[in-house]
Amino acid sequence: MKSRTNTGTGVWDWTEIDWKVINKQVLKLQRRIFRATKEAQLKGSGWDKVKNLMKLIINSKSALALAIQTVTVKNKGRNTPGIDGYVAIKTKEKNRLMKNWNWNEVSPTKRVYIPKSNGKKRPLGIPTIKDRIGQAIIKMAYEPVFEVSFEPNSYGFRPGRSCHDAIQEVFAGLKKGSSHHWVLDADIKGAFDNISHGFIMDKLEGLPKRSLIKKWLKCGYVDNRIFHPTNSGTPQGGIISPLLANIALDGLQEVISEKCKIDYTTRSRGKTINKKKEVDKYRFARYADDFVITSQTKENLEEIIPRVEKWLRKRGLELNREKTKIRNIIEEGFSFLGFQIQQRKTKTLRLDSKRYKKKARKMLKNLKPNAIRIPTPNAKIREEICYSCIITPDQEEVKRFLKEIRSILKNEARALNTEDVIKKLNPKIRGWLNYYRFVCSKKTFNNVRYKILSSIYRYLKRQHPKKAWKWIKRKYFKTIDKDTLNFFTISSGKRKKEEILVNAAKDVPIIRFEKVKGNSSPFDPDLKEYWKKRKTKWGKSKFAKGSKYEKVYIHQKGICPICNLPIELDDNFEVHHTIPIKGGGNSETKNLQILHSHCHKAKHKKLHQDT
C-alpha cells in the first residue's frame, strides 16, 4: 500500500503501517545526514545540504509515525499525561495524532517527583504528548549531525552506547601496566537544572527548528497548579533533554588533553635500563553529567580542577565541591555507574631473555609466585609488582536490590500465588544480573542467590507455618544439574508449564564486554556491517547459552521480524508462537519468534482485529 511508505501528507491508518519500511526510511535519511555533516566539516562547506536533509526528516510522515510509536508505545512514560491530561493509548487516538499533526505552540511541562536511590526525590518535567512527539522528531534530525563530532569518551544517552562501554573505558585506563592510580570523582551541581540556555542555542546556530527548541527550554513548568518560568536547564523527562545535555557537555577532551613522560625500566642482555615513555596525563569517561578523570598523581588532578571549573562555567555549571573527591584507586577505589572500581597489587613473573621465552612459556604459565625457581639456560625469572583493575558490583547497589526482592516477597506476594511470584521476580533478577554480568561478579552472584533463597524460605514459611522444611523443599524446589534448590511451581493454565526462578549463580554466565570502537556511530553508512554484528552479538547474550531461545534469535539474525530492528541488550522482548498453542501449535524452535515487547503487543492486537 502507498500509505505504508508515503512521506507526503496523505492520511495513514495506524494498523496498516509497515514498520520495517518506516524504520528503513528514517535510518536511511539519518545516515545521509551523518555523511553530509562529515563532508561539510571536512570541506568547510555543504551545510545547506545538511539542513535540507534535516528538514526532510522533520516533515516526513515516516518520522512522525516513528515518533508517535516512540512516545505512545515504546516509552516507559507513555501512560503519564502532561498538563493537558491527554494520553494516546487507543489506535484511534494515534490515528488522530497522525491526521491532525502540526507544530503548535508549546505547553509548560508538568512537574512530578520520583524517588532516588538515596531516598531523596528527583524532579521531572513531563511535556504533553504532542510536545514529546515533536521532540522525538527533532531528535531524529539533530542526533546524526552531532554524532559526527561528539567525543569518543562520552557514553550516556547516545545510540549504540551504554554504561558498560563507559565502565570498559575506565578499565582500559586502569588495567595492568597503567600508571594512573588517582581519580577525580566529579559531581556537577544540578547539571540538568542549570545548563545555560544561551550556550545551547549558540551550539544550534543556523539549524532548522532552533526557535522551537528555545520555546521548549523556556516553556516553564507547573508544580501544584502554580506556573514557574525556566531561565536555565533542560527538563528531565523531555525526550530531547539528554541530547541537549550531551551537546552542552561535549568538549571535556580538549580541556584535559595533555601528554607527560613517565619513567620505566626494561631489561636487555641481563642489564636493567631506565627509559622514559610518553603517555596520557589524564584519561576520562563521561556518562551524561557523571564523569571521572584519572591521572598518575594527586597533584595532577588538583591542577586540572580549575580548568574543569572554567569549562563548566561557560555552560552555566559548577562542581559540587562537597561531593567532588580525589581518591586513591589502590587504597579506596571509587564508585561509578553502580560499579566499585579498585586497583590491587599483583605479582607477575617475567623472563629476562626473549631468546628463551618460547621454551619457558609453559613453565611460566604453571609457575606460581611462591614456587621454587627453575633455572633456564642464560635466563632468569624475576618477580615484577604491578597493579590490576578489579571491577565489582557496588555493595550499596547489591543491598538496594536485595531490599527490593525482600519487599516483594514480604508485601506484594501476599496477594499472589507462587506462579505469579516467580513471574514477578524473574524479570527483576535477570535484569539485575544482566547489568552486572560483564565484571567480576561471580562471588556477588553466589551471595545474592543465597540471600534470595533465604528470603524465599521465609516467604514459604509464612505461607505454610505448620509445615516442615522437608515438605516445603519437596513441594517447591527442584533438582537441576545436581543443584537441589531451584524454586519452582507448575503453572495453573492448561499447558501445565514449569515456572522456575532464575538461578543467580548459573543462569546468567559472566562474560567480557567489548567496548564500542572509538567514535563509531550507528548512523555511519560505512559501518553498517560492524553495527549489525555488534548488536547481534550482545543481543544474543540475553539468552542462556544453547537454549532454544538463543537458537531462535540466531536464526532471526538478531532482527525483530515485525519492525526489522535489532533486538539489543537493553531491549524488552517476548516470545511469540506463530501458530498459537490453542490452535495446535507447540513450543518448538520452528514455531517461535523473538519480538520486541511493543511489537508483540501490536502483532496480537492486529491478529485480534483480523479475527
VOTOR-748841 format. One record per residue (C-alpha): residue in one letter; residue number from 1; x, y, z. Coordinates in nm, 4 decimals, padded with zeros to 6 digits. Example, Ala and Ser with C-alpha at 12.3 -4.5 7.8 and 13.67 -1.06 7.14 Angstrom:
2
 resn resi        x        y        z
    a    1  01.2300 -00.4500  00.7800
    s    2  01.3670 -00.1060  00.7140
% end
This chain:
611
 resn resi        x        y        z
    m    1  00.0000  00.0000  00.0000
    k    2  00.1204  00.3538 -00.0748
    s    3  00.0017  00.4691  00.2631
    r    4  00.2584  00.2459  00.4273
    t    5  00.5576  00.4153  00.2725
    n    6  00.4378  00.7588  00.1698
    t    7  00.6269  01.0516  00.3254
    g    8  00.3871  01.3122  00.1967
    t    9  00.0761  01.4457  00.3656
    g   10 -00.1622  01.1586  00.2946
    v   11 -00.3712  01.0119  00.5757
    w   12 -00.2396  00.6866  00.7213
    d   13 -00.4104  00.4077  00.9101
    w   14 -00.2057  00.3170  01.2182
    t   15 -00.2852 -00.0543  01.1920
    e   16 -00.1665 -00.0661  00.8288
    i   17  00.1763  00.0891  00.8848
    d   18  00.4662 -00.1307  00.7730
    w   19  00.7237 -00.0643  01.0459
    k   20  01.0028 -00.2344  00.8518
    v   21  00.9656  00.0241  00.5749
    i   22  00.9255  00.3135  00.8197
    n   23  01.2406  00.2294  01.0157
    k   24  01.4377  00.1731  00.6970
    q   25  01.3335  00.5104  00.5518
    v   26  01.4189  00.7102  00.8634
    l   27  01.7533  00.5349  00.9187
    k   28  01.8462  00.5940  00.5540
    l   29  01.7800  00.9669  00.5947
    q   30  01.9782  00.9774  00.9196
    r   31  02.2740  00.8109  00.7503
    r   32  02.2579  01.0661  00.4699
    i   33  02.2611  01.3466  00.7293
    f   34  02.5615  01.1885  00.9038
    r   35  02.7593  01.1585  00.5790
    a   36  02.6679  01.5102  00.4645
    t   37  02.7716  01.6544  00.8041
    k   38  03.1026  01.4699  00.7913
    e   39  03.1730  01.6045  00.4428
    a   40  03.0693  01.9583  00.5437
    q   41  03.3090  01.9530  00.8393
    l   42  03.5961  01.8331  00.6205
    k   43  03.5346  02.0761  00.3338
    g   44  03.4064  02.3696  00.5382
    s   45  03.1041  02.3956  00.3084
    g   46  02.7886  02.1997  00.2233
    w   47  02.5856  02.2888  00.5327
    d   48  02.2834  02.3772  00.3176
    k   49  02.2631  02.0124  00.2140
    v   50  02.2713  01.9064  00.5808
    k   51  01.9885  02.1467  00.6683
    n   52  01.7764  02.0322  00.3730
    l   53  01.8154  01.6681  00.4772
    m   54  01.7201  01.7593  00.8341
    k   55  01.4057  01.9298  00.7017
    l   56  01.3200  01.6113  00.5093
    i   57  01.3066  01.4175  00.8373
    i   58  01.1210  01.6955  01.0210
    n   59  00.8471  01.6988  00.7539
    s   60  00.8457  01.3220  00.6968
    k   61  00.5340  01.1162  00.7693
    s   62  00.7627  00.8208  00.8413
    a   63  00.9433  01.0172  01.1129
    l   64  00.6072  01.1301  01.2542
    a   65  00.4810  00.7695  01.2718
    l   66  00.8039  00.6567  01.4381
    a   67  00.7868  00.9457  01.6875
    i   68  00.4260  00.8595  01.7797
    q   69  00.5283  00.4955  01.8264
    t   70  00.8233  00.6004  02.0461
    v   71  00.6088  00.8240  02.2680
    t   72  00.2856  00.6214  02.2897
    v   73  00.4125  00.2616  02.2648
    k   74  00.7829  00.2226  02.3477
    n   75  00.8382  00.4925  02.6092
    k   76  00.8021  00.3897  02.9750
    g   77  00.6142  00.7121  03.0458
    r   78  00.3593  00.6536  02.7687
    n   79  00.0729  00.6466  03.0204
    t   80  00.1869  00.9622  03.2009
    p   81 -00.0008  01.2717  03.0778
    g   82  00.1325  01.6271  03.0616
    i   83 -00.0569  01.9293  03.1965
    d   84 -00.3378  01.8713  02.9424
    g   85 -00.4139  01.5267  03.0915
    y   86 -00.4045  01.3648  02.7448
    v   87 -00.2508  01.0257  02.6600
    a   88 -00.2809  00.8338  02.3328
    i   89 -00.3354  00.4695  02.4223
    k   90 -00.6007  00.3628  02.1718
    t   91 -00.5419  00.3155  01.7993
    k   92 -00.7967  00.5824  01.7050
    e   93 -00.6072  00.8357  01.9186
    k   94 -00.2829  00.7529  01.7361
    n   95 -00.4646  00.7916  01.4032
    r   96 -00.5941  01.1301  01.5196
    l   97 -00.2397  01.2412  01.6026
    m   98 -00.1211  01.1291  01.2572
    k   99 -00.4066  01.3068  01.0806
    n  100 -00.4081  01.6344  01.2743
    w  101 -00.0350  01.6780  01.3362
    n  102  00.1005  02.0334  01.3325
    w  103  00.3808  02.2242  01.5049
    n  104  00.1623  02.4110  01.7551
    e  105  00.2719  02.6412  02.0344
    v  106  00.4457  02.4508  02.3119
    s  107  00.2933  02.3913  02.6569
    p  108  00.4584  02.4114  03.0015
    t  109  00.5775  02.0826  03.1491
    k  110  00.4126  01.9139  03.4464
    r  111  00.6430  01.8824  03.7479
    v  112  00.6417  01.5402  03.9149
    y  113  00.8812  01.3887  04.1677
    i  114  01.0238  01.0369  04.1584
    p  115  01.2227  00.8686  04.4393
    k  116  01.6020  00.8485  04.4017
    s  117  01.8130  00.5567  04.5242
    n  118  01.9444  00.7691  04.8142
    g  119  01.5928  00.8367  04.9481
    k  120  01.5614  01.1870  04.8038
    k  121  01.3289  01.2859  04.5185
    r  122  01.4237  01.3840  04.1644
    p  123  01.2089  01.6455  03.9860
    l  124  01.0914  01.5573  03.6351
    g  125  00.9302  01.7874  03.3804
    i  126  00.6699  01.5924  03.1818
    p  127  00.5822  01.7550  02.8457
    t  128  00.2463  01.6993  02.6777
    i  129  00.2135  01.4078  02.4344
    k  130  00.2271  01.6476  02.1363
    d  131  00.5434  01.8154  02.2638
    r  132  00.7027  01.4750  02.3238
    i  133  00.6246  01.3711  01.9658
    g  134  00.7728  01.6949  01.8323
    q  135  01.0855  01.6451  02.0428
    a  136  01.1228  01.2880  01.9150
    i  137  01.1116  01.4122  01.5530
    i  138  01.3660  01.6888  01.6191
    k  139  01.5913  01.4385  01.7947
    m  140  01.5855  01.2136  01.4850
    a  141  01.7043  01.5067  01.2730
    y  142  01.9613  01.6514  01.5154
    e  143  02.1253  01.3365  01.6512
    p  144  02.3153  01.2342  01.3324
    v  145  02.4557  01.5890  01.3000
    f  146  02.6120  01.5904  01.6469
    e  147  02.7115  01.2227  01.6477
    v  148  02.9770  01.3157  01.3903
    s  149  03.1658  01.5397  01.6334
    f  150  03.0807  01.4044  01.9805
    e  151  03.3960  01.2980  02.1677
    p  152  03.4548  00.9200  02.1836
    n  153  03.4649  00.9043  02.5659
    s  154  03.1027  01.0188  02.6025
    y  155  02.8640  00.7238  02.6505
    g  156  02.5401  00.8420  02.8094
    f  157  02.2152  00.8588  02.6075
    r  158  02.3892  00.8056  02.2740
    p  159  02.2778  00.5482  02.0142
    g  160  02.4747  00.2249  02.0330
    r  161  02.6428  00.3157  02.3646
    s  162  02.5776  00.2140  02.7230
    c  163  02.7018  00.2186  03.0827
    h  164  02.9087 -00.0908  03.0050
    d  165  03.1051  00.0986  02.7386
    a  166  03.1855  00.3694  02.9950
    i  167  03.2983  00.1087  03.2500
    q  168  03.5201 -00.0612  02.9913
    e  169  03.6748  00.2778  02.9087
    v  170  03.7625  00.3216  03.2775
    f  171  03.9000 -00.0340  03.2879
    a  172  04.1177  00.0318  02.9803
    g  173  04.2784  00.3281  03.1580
    l  174  04.3426  00.1426  03.4853
    k  175  04.4257 -00.2133  03.3811
    k  176  04.7594 -00.3858  03.4386
    g  177  05.0511 -00.1677  03.3319
    s  178  04.8679  00.1625  03.3794
    s  179  05.0425  00.4450  03.5659
    h  180  04.7085  00.6048  03.6649
    h  181  04.6400  00.5466  04.0367
    w  182  04.4326  00.8555  04.1274
    v  183  04.0802  00.9576  04.0260
    l  184  03.8792  01.2786  04.0313
    d  185  03.5276  01.1590  04.1152
    a  186  03.3390  01.4653  03.9888
    d  187  02.9860  01.5764  04.0725
    i  188  02.8181  01.8609  03.8806
    k  189  02.5747  02.0629  04.0913
    g  190  02.2250  02.0296  03.9387
    a  191  02.3517  01.9722  03.5843
    f  192  02.0149  01.9324  03.4091
    d  193  01.8616  02.2232  03.6033
    n  194  02.1376  02.4785  03.5439
    i  195  02.2703  02.4337  03.1885
    s  196  02.2844  02.7721  03.0154
    h  197  02.0144  02.8185  02.7502
    g  198  02.2352  03.0689  02.5704
    f  199  02.5210  02.8195  02.5419
    i  200  02.2906  02.5515  02.3964
    m  201  02.1335  02.7936  02.1473
    d  202  02.4791  02.9044  02.0276
    k  203  02.5619  02.5399  01.9533
    l  204  02.2405  02.5083  01.7456
    e  205  02.3054  02.8226  01.5407
    g  206  02.1524  02.8032  01.1914
    l  207  01.9837  02.4628  01.2319
    p  208  01.6142  02.4015  01.1461
    k  209  01.3512  02.4424  01.4215
    r  210  01.6063  02.6091  01.6513
    s  211  01.3414  02.8580  01.7676
    l  212  01.1119  02.5686  01.8647
    i  213  01.3845  02.4181  02.0836
    k  214  01.4243  02.7572  02.2521
    k  215  01.0497  02.7563  02.3289
    w  216  01.0777  02.4089  02.4851
    l  217  01.3652  02.5311  02.7019
    k  218  01.1768  02.8472  02.8076
    c  219  00.8271  02.6965  02.8423
    g  220  00.8348  02.6750  03.2236
    y  221  00.6638  02.4160  03.4416
    v  222  00.3522  02.3776  03.6548
    d  223  00.4012  02.2489  04.0089
    n  224  00.0960  02.2098  04.2324
    r  225 -00.1074  02.4317  03.9933
    i  226  00.1490  02.7139  04.0128
    f  227  00.3394  02.8194  03.6996
    h  228  00.7169  02.8646  03.7278
    p  229  00.9286  03.0136  03.4450
    t  230  01.2548  02.8423  03.3416
    n  231  01.5609  03.0524  03.2622
    s  232  01.8126  02.7686  03.2634
    g  233  01.8328  02.3904  03.2411
    t  234  01.6707  02.1185  03.0324
    p  235  01.3742  01.9390  03.1953
    q  236  01.4492  01.5803  03.2959
    g  237  01.1614  01.3933  03.1374
    g  238  01.1790  01.5565  02.7961
    i  239  01.2776  01.3295  02.5067
    i  240  01.5234  01.5820  02.3627
    s  241  01.6777  01.6796  02.7003
    p  242  01.9546  01.4131  02.7088
    l  243  02.0700  01.5149  02.3589
    l  244  02.0790  01.8841  02.4551
    a  245  02.2744  01.7962  02.7715
    n  246  02.5272  01.5994  02.5650
    i  247  02.5626  01.8931  02.3246
    a  248  02.6339  02.1256  02.6188
    l  249  02.8757  01.8902  02.7970
    d  250  03.0751  01.7930  02.4889
    g  251  03.4380  01.9108  02.4766
    l  252  03.5962  01.7899  02.8020
    q  253  03.8585  01.6021  02.5989
    e  254  04.0047  01.9312  02.4719
    v  255  04.0391  02.0647  02.8280
    i  256  04.2326  01.7684  02.9671
    s  257  04.4208  01.6572  02.6535
    e  258  04.7824  01.6581  02.7683
    k  259  05.0815  01.4248  02.7481
    c  260  05.3526  01.3557  03.0045
    k  261  05.6643  01.1390  03.0268
    i  262  05.6990  00.8650  03.2866
    d  263  05.9986  00.6551  03.3909
    y  264  06.0030  00.2818  03.3372
    t  265  06.2653  00.0066  03.3353
    t  266  06.3364 -00.2662  03.0852
    r  267  06.5887 -00.5494  03.0668
    s  268  06.8321 -00.6188  02.7854
    r  269  07.1099 -00.8810  02.7940
    g  270  07.0837 -00.9122  03.1685
    k  271  07.1049 -00.5374  03.2310
    t  272  06.8404 -00.3035  03.3703
    i  273  06.7856  00.0036  03.1520
    n  274  06.5951  00.3136  03.2653
    k  275  06.3767  00.4732  02.9966
    k  276  06.1005  00.7292  02.9533
    k  277  05.7779  00.6980  02.7561
    e  278  05.5050  00.9441  02.6641
    v  279  05.1573  00.8673  02.7987
    d  280  04.8264  01.0474  02.8522
    k  281  04.8472  01.2647  03.1612
    y  282  04.4694  01.2381  03.2040
    r  283  04.2004  00.9939  03.0938
    f  284  03.8282  01.0342  03.1414
    a  285  03.4914  00.8698  03.0862
    r  286  03.1601  01.0563  03.0871
    y  287  02.8075  00.9198  03.1129
    a  288  02.5641  01.2138  03.0776
    d  289  02.6543  01.4507  03.3659
    d  290  02.8514  01.1868  03.5579
    f  291  03.2245  01.1752  03.4802
    v  292  03.5588  01.0623  03.6248
    i  293  03.9139  01.1739  03.5384
    t  294  04.2170  00.9578  03.6210
    s  295  04.5847  01.0514  03.6404
    q  296  04.9243  00.9446  03.7791
    t  297  04.9297  01.1713  04.0844
    k  298  04.7012  01.3602  04.3182
    e  299  04.8807  01.6854  04.2233
    n  300  04.7860  01.6376  03.8563
    l  301  04.4173  01.6205  03.9476
    e  302  04.4378  01.9201  04.1806
    e  303  04.5930  02.1076  03.8889
    i  304  04.3129  02.0116  03.6464
    i  305  04.0177  02.1104  03.8713
    p  306  04.0379  02.4891  03.7959
    r  307  04.0441  02.4140  03.4208
    v  308  03.7386  02.1877  03.4519
    e  309  03.5562  02.4535  03.6569
    k  310  03.6311  02.7191  03.3945
    w  311  03.5000  02.4841  03.1239
    l  312  03.1806  02.4259  03.3260
    r  313  03.1238  02.7978  03.3978
    k  314  03.0878  02.8656  03.0235
    r  315  02.7937  02.6246  03.0341
    g  316  02.6375  02.7792  03.3456
    l  317  02.7518  02.4886  03.5633
    e  318  02.9804  02.4298  03.8596
    l  319  03.1318  02.1392  04.0518
    n  320  02.9747  02.0380  04.3799
    r  321  03.2894  02.0765  04.5927
    e  322  03.1418  01.8759  04.8817
    k  323  03.0780  01.5689  04.6658
    t  324  03.3726  01.6042  04.4240
    k  325  03.6577  01.3969  04.5663
    i  326  04.0107  01.2974  04.4687
    r  327  04.0619  00.9340  04.5635
    n  328  04.3481  00.6871  04.5614
    i  329  04.2303  00.3988  04.3428
    i  330  04.4606  00.1488  04.5175
    e  331  04.3631  00.2333  04.8749
    e  332  03.9996  00.3485  04.8417
    g  333  03.8707  00.2763  04.4953
    f  334  03.5624  00.4599  04.3721
    s  335  03.2036  00.4014  04.2650
    f  336  03.0867  00.4782  03.9101
    l  337  02.7515  00.3885  03.7492
    g  338  02.6769  00.1294  04.0188
    f  339  03.0182 -00.0418  03.9999
    q  340  03.3030 -00.0439  04.2527
    i  341  03.6392  00.0101  04.0810
    q  342  03.9713 -00.0558  04.2527
    q  343  04.3332 -00.1395  04.1725
    r  344  04.5030 -00.4276  04.3537
    k  345  04.8685 -00.5166  04.3808
    t  346  04.9645 -00.8292  04.1863
    k  347  05.2888 -01.0118  04.1093
    t  348  05.3868 -01.1066  03.7574
    l  349  05.6671 -01.3458  03.6627
    r  350  05.8933 -01.2161  03.3866
    l  351  06.1613 -01.3899  03.1815
    d  352  06.4594 -01.1609  03.1227
    s  353  06.5730 -01.3163  02.7973
    k  354  06.3427 -01.3070  02.4931
    r  355  06.5560 -01.5757  02.3325
    y  356  06.4244 -01.8425  02.5675
    k  357  06.0712 -01.7077  02.6023
    k  358  05.9063 -01.9727  02.3838
    k  359  06.0848 -02.2578  02.5608
    a  360  05.9925 -02.1275  02.9031
    r  361  05.6329 -02.0260  02.8212
    k  362  05.4755 -02.3469  02.9501
    m  363  05.6874 -02.3348  03.2634
    l  364  05.5928 -01.9719  03.3336
    k  365  05.2255 -02.0477  03.2789
    n  366  05.2234 -02.3051  03.5586
    l  367  05.4758 -02.1368  03.7886
    k  368  05.3249 -01.9616  04.0913
    p  369  05.4871 -01.6665  04.2750
    n  370  05.5719 -01.8878  04.5757
    a  371  05.7036 -02.1772  04.3686
    i  372  06.0714 -02.2801  04.3552
    r  373  06.2511 -02.1081  04.0682
    i  374  06.3524 -02.3489  03.7927
    p  375  06.6674 -02.2196  03.6204
    t  376  06.6696 -02.1892  03.2423
    p  377  06.9827 -02.1530  03.0294
    n  378  07.1136 -01.7936  03.0169
    a  379  06.7858 -01.6560  03.1525
    k  380  06.6387 -01.5533  03.4862
    i  381  06.2821 -01.5433  03.6089
    r  382  06.2051 -01.2335  03.8119
    e  383  05.9042 -01.1087  04.0034
    e  384  05.7501 -00.7816  03.8910
    i  385  05.4968 -00.5914  04.1026
    c  386  05.2119 -00.4263  03.9123
    y  387  04.8504 -00.3220  03.9677
    s  388  04.5448 -00.4786  03.8090
    c  389  04.1990 -00.3224  03.7923
    i  390  03.9150 -00.5109  03.9611
    i  391  03.5550 -00.4056  03.8927
    t  392  03.2712 -00.5483  04.1016
    p  393  02.9060 -00.4581  04.1716
    d  394  02.8803 -00.1730  04.4212
    q  395  02.7741 -00.3201  04.7572
    e  396  02.5217 -00.0396  04.8108
    e  397  02.3510 -00.1427  04.4849
    v  398  02.3530 -00.5070  04.5974
    k  399  02.1851 -00.4125  04.9273
    r  400  01.9279 -00.1983  04.7442
    f  401  01.8434 -00.4829  04.5044
    l  402  01.8046 -00.7411  04.7826
    k  403  01.5873 -00.4985  04.9779
    e  404  01.3555 -00.4702  04.6745
    i  405  01.3327 -00.8501  04.6434
    r  406  01.2543 -00.8847  05.0160
    s  407  00.9892 -00.6138  04.9872
    i  408  00.8139 -00.8014  04.7039
    l  409  00.8187 -01.1302  04.8962
    k  410  00.7049 -00.9696  05.2201
    n  411  00.4374 -00.7296  05.0950
    e  412  00.3218 -00.7888  04.7357
    a  413  00.3496 -01.1701  04.7423
    r  414  00.0685 -01.1988  04.9975
    a  415 -00.1929 -01.1414  04.7285
    l  416 -00.0180 -01.3584  04.4652
    n  417  00.0100 -01.7306  04.4037
    t  418  00.3534 -01.8935  04.3687
    e  419  00.3427 -01.8815  03.9879
    d  420  00.2822 -01.5052  03.9865
    v  421  00.5548 -01.4506  04.2471
    i  422  00.8103 -01.6247  04.0233
    k  423  00.6881 -01.4310  03.7174
    k  424  00.7235 -01.1051  03.9093
    l  425  01.0706 -01.1827  04.0452
    n  426  01.2315 -01.3302  03.7332
    p  427  01.2470 -01.0124  03.5163
    k  428  01.3890 -00.8120  03.8083
    i  429  01.6524 -01.0724  03.8946
    r  430  01.7528 -01.1371  03.5331
    g  431  01.7700 -00.7634  03.4569
    w  432  01.9959 -00.7005  03.7573
    l  433  02.2209 -00.9962  03.6715
    n  434  02.2466 -00.8882  03.3065
    y  435  02.3630 -00.5419  03.4138
    y  436  02.6457 -00.6777  03.6310
    r  437  02.7451 -00.9856  03.4289
    f  438  03.0322 -00.8114  03.2465
    v  439  03.2558 -00.7589  03.5521
    c  440  03.3990 -00.9689  03.8391
    s  441  03.0582 -01.0692  03.9769
    k  442  03.0786 -01.4432  04.0420
    k  443  03.1226 -01.4101  04.4182
    t  444  02.8493 -01.1444  04.4368
    f  445  02.6076 -01.3544  04.2277
    n  446  02.6571 -01.6552  04.4587
    n  447  02.5946 -01.4354  04.7618
    v  448  02.2855 -01.2788  04.6000
    r  449  02.1444 -01.6215  04.5226
    y  450  02.1928 -01.7327  04.8842
    k  451  02.0186 -01.4187  05.0161
    i  452  01.7278 -01.4572  04.7690
    l  453  01.6802 -01.8231  04.8688
    s  454  01.6786 -01.7188  05.2358
    s  455  01.4051 -01.4637  05.1614
    i  456  01.2063 -01.7244  04.9647
    y  457  01.2353 -01.9700  05.2534
    r  458  01.0904 -01.7109  05.4939
    y  459  00.8128 -01.6351  05.2417
    l  460  00.7236 -02.0061  05.2148
    k  461  00.7269 -02.0474  05.5929
    r  462  00.4745 -01.7633  05.6170
    q  463  00.2625 -01.9434  05.3566
    h  464  00.2897 -02.2788  05.5374
    p  465  00.3703 -02.2043  05.9039
    k  466  00.2947 -02.5590  06.0216
    k  467  00.4931 -02.7445  05.7551
    a  468  00.8493 -02.8728  05.7993
    w  469  01.1393 -02.7775  05.5700
    k  470  01.1417 -03.1255  05.4084
    w  471  00.7806 -03.0849  05.2976
    i  472  00.8452 -02.7312  05.1632
    k  473  01.1560 -02.8472  04.9775
    r  474  00.9743 -03.1422  04.8201
    k  475  00.6835 -02.9222  04.7048
    y  476  00.8628 -02.6065  04.5870
    f  477  01.2202 -02.6984  04.4955
    k  478  01.3546 -02.8944  04.2015
    t  479  01.6934 -03.0544  04.1322
    i  480  01.8664 -02.9232  03.8182
    d  481  02.2257 -03.0309  03.7412
    k  482  02.2767 -03.1598  04.0978
    d  483  02.1536 -02.8282  04.2400
    t  484  01.8630 -02.9155  04.4711
    l  485  01.7484 -02.5589  04.5490
    n  486  01.5692 -02.4373  04.2371
    f  487  01.2442 -02.2654  04.3393
    f  488  00.9656 -02.3686  04.1001
    t  489  00.5965 -02.4360  04.0588
    i  490  00.3602 -02.5810  03.7979
    s  491  00.1544 -02.3156  03.6175
    s  492 -00.2210 -02.3184  03.6693
    g  493 -00.3080 -02.2970  03.2974
    k  494 -00.3956 -02.5789  03.0581
    r  495 -00.0322 -02.6202  02.9472
    k  496  00.0932 -02.7076  03.2993
    k  497  00.4258 -02.5419  03.2295
    e  498  00.7028 -02.5286  03.4921
    e  499  00.7888 -02.1804  03.6192
    i  500  01.1431 -02.1765  03.7620
    l  501  01.3113 -01.8882  03.9436
    v  502  01.6263 -01.7540  03.7780
    n  503  01.9362 -01.9107  03.9329
    a  504  02.1695 -01.6166  04.0011
    a  505  02.4726 -01.8440  04.0253
    k  506  02.4224 -02.0332  03.6961
    d  507  02.1613 -01.8934  03.4573
    v  508  02.3473 -01.5731  03.3656
    p  509  02.7133 -01.6544  03.2893
    i  510  02.9765 -01.3827  03.3308
    i  511  03.1330 -01.2658  03.0040
    r  512  03.3695 -00.9878  02.8981
    f  513  03.2051 -00.6838  02.7385
    e  514  03.3634 -00.5383  02.4255
    k  515  03.3680 -00.1581  02.4206
    v  516  03.2430  00.0285  02.1138
    k  517  03.5266  00.1285  01.8792
    g  518  03.6384  00.4908  01.9095
    n  519  03.3741  00.7331  01.7885
    s  520  03.1773  00.4761  01.5865
    s  521  02.8127  00.5649  01.5284
    p  522  02.5164  00.3543  01.4056
    f  523  02.4422  00.6430  01.1659
    d  524  02.7740  00.5990  00.9832
    p  525  02.6881  00.4294  00.6495
    d  526  03.0444  00.2933  00.6267
    l  527  02.9989  00.0904  00.9469
    k  528  02.6735 -00.0947  00.8691
    e  529  02.8341 -00.4389  00.8995
    y  530  03.0169 -00.3521  01.2225
    w  531  02.6956 -00.2408  01.3961
    k  532  02.4972 -00.5343  01.2629
    k  533  02.7471 -00.7834  01.4113
    r  534  02.7837 -00.5889  01.7366
    k  535  02.4108 -00.5612  01.8060
    t  536  02.3527 -00.9293  01.7252
    k  537  02.6422 -01.0406  01.9470
    w  538  02.5312 -00.8532  02.2577
    g  539  02.1614 -00.9119  02.1971
    k  540  02.2348 -01.2863  02.1897
    s  541  02.3903 -01.2655  02.5365
    k  542  02.0388 -01.2048  02.6789
    f  543  01.9638 -01.5760  02.6356
    a  544  02.1069 -01.8818  02.8097
    k  545  02.3798 -02.0420  02.6003
    g  546  02.2488 -02.3350  02.3953
    s  547  01.8839 -02.2629  02.4811
    k  548  01.6113 -02.2820  02.2187
    y  549  01.5569 -01.9071  02.2538
    e  550  01.9187 -01.8423  02.1610
    k  551  01.8725 -02.0665  01.8548
    v  552  01.5615 -01.8704  01.7506
    y  553  01.7496 -01.5417  01.7979
    i  554  02.0423 -01.6651  01.5842
    h  555  01.8016 -01.7901  01.3165
    q  556  01.6442 -01.4404  01.3051
    k  557  01.9977 -01.2907  01.2885
    g  558  01.9064 -01.0799  01.5902
    i  559  01.6365 -00.8906  01.3982
    c  560  01.2776 -00.8436  01.5140
    p  561  01.0579 -00.9712  01.2234
    i  562  00.7960 -00.7005  01.2860
    c  563  00.9974 -00.3766  01.2859
    n  564  01.3174 -00.5066  01.1231
    l  565  01.5291 -00.3520  01.4020
    p  566  01.7916 -00.5385  01.6092
    i  567  01.6841 -00.6801  01.9454
    e  568  01.9573 -00.5252  02.1570
    l  569  02.0937 -00.5982  02.5034
    d  570  01.8748 -00.3409  02.6830
    d  571  01.5553 -00.4098  02.4842
    n  572  01.2494 -00.5775  02.6347
    f  573  01.1475 -00.8835  02.4346
    e  574  00.8759 -01.1503  02.4323
    v  575  00.8373 -01.4908  02.2690
    h  576  00.5641 -01.5251  02.0045
    h  577  00.4086 -01.8535  01.8899
    t  578  00.3492 -01.8374  01.5128
    i  579  00.0756 -02.0994  01.5477
    p  580 -00.0926 -02.0382  01.8859
    i  581 -00.0943 -02.3183  02.1421
    k  582 -00.4748 -02.3050  02.1355
    g  583 -00.4638 -02.3605  01.7598
    g  584 -00.2495 -02.6732  01.7862
    g  585  00.0916 -02.5050  01.7917
    n  586  00.3856 -02.6077  02.0094
    s  587  00.6916 -02.4513  02.1731
    e  588  00.9499 -02.5917  01.9332
    t  589  01.2008 -02.3513  01.7765
    k  590  01.0291 -02.3620  01.4344
    n  591  00.7111 -02.2203  01.5853
    l  592  00.8768 -01.9431  01.7879
    q  593  00.9737 -01.5830  01.7187
    i  594  01.1616 -01.3377  01.9425
    l  595  00.9916 -00.9957  01.9194
    h  596  01.0248 -00.6591  02.0897
    s  597  00.7606 -00.6366  02.3636
    h  598  00.5791 -00.3491  02.1912
    c  599  00.5942 -00.5317  01.8552
    h  600  00.4477 -00.8433  02.0158
    k  601  00.1561 -00.6458  02.1594
    a  602  00.0931 -00.4771  01.8236
    k  603  00.1025 -00.8173  01.6499
    h  604 -00.1602 -00.9662  01.8833
    k  605 -00.3778 -00.6567  01.8569
    k  606 -00.3734 -00.6844  01.4767
    l  607 -00.4482 -01.0598  01.4887
    h  608 -00.7396 -00.9896  01.7225
    q  609 -00.8772 -00.7224  01.4850
    d  610 -00.8425 -00.9545  01.1826
    t  611 -01.0461 -01.2236  01.3560
% end
